[in-house]
Amino acid sequence: MTDAFLRRVLDFSLGSCCALMLTGLVALTVADVIGRYVLNAPLPGAFELTELMLGALVFSALPIATFSEEHVEIDMAFVISPAPVKTVMLWIRSFVSAVTLWVISWRLVVHGLRLAEDGAATNALSIPLAPFGWFAAVMAALSGTIALARQLTNKTQPRGSD
């Protein structure tokens, strides 16, 4: 599987998902604001939907950001380091990123299971919360896998070495 193919798959699937959620958030906010200030009738559950969609949006974008290496990094020591040290630093970065994302994924699965056991749902719309936790867990696990896979296949691009 080539980088270009994987990039197209991520952009089409998760990128489209992000675009739809962002469009939905804008439409929901416009409808709520018009309802609230013009018609004096706010949209019921708009706050809950906004929260859920924002969380899903963030975790949908996480694998794309990981694949593109768009995460925030501090590279002050990286730019002045010799090539062998940069290689070690890239391995450490990828390993720490992957492990951190996998731990986040594990904790989200545990939290999702707890939400499912409790039957947790939103107050106004009674939307179950567990699936959102599981979705976030899958996206975090996918991101961790991407972070490590890019390093293992030598696809990481060191910044500041131009």
Disulfide bonds with the S-S distance in Angstrom:
none
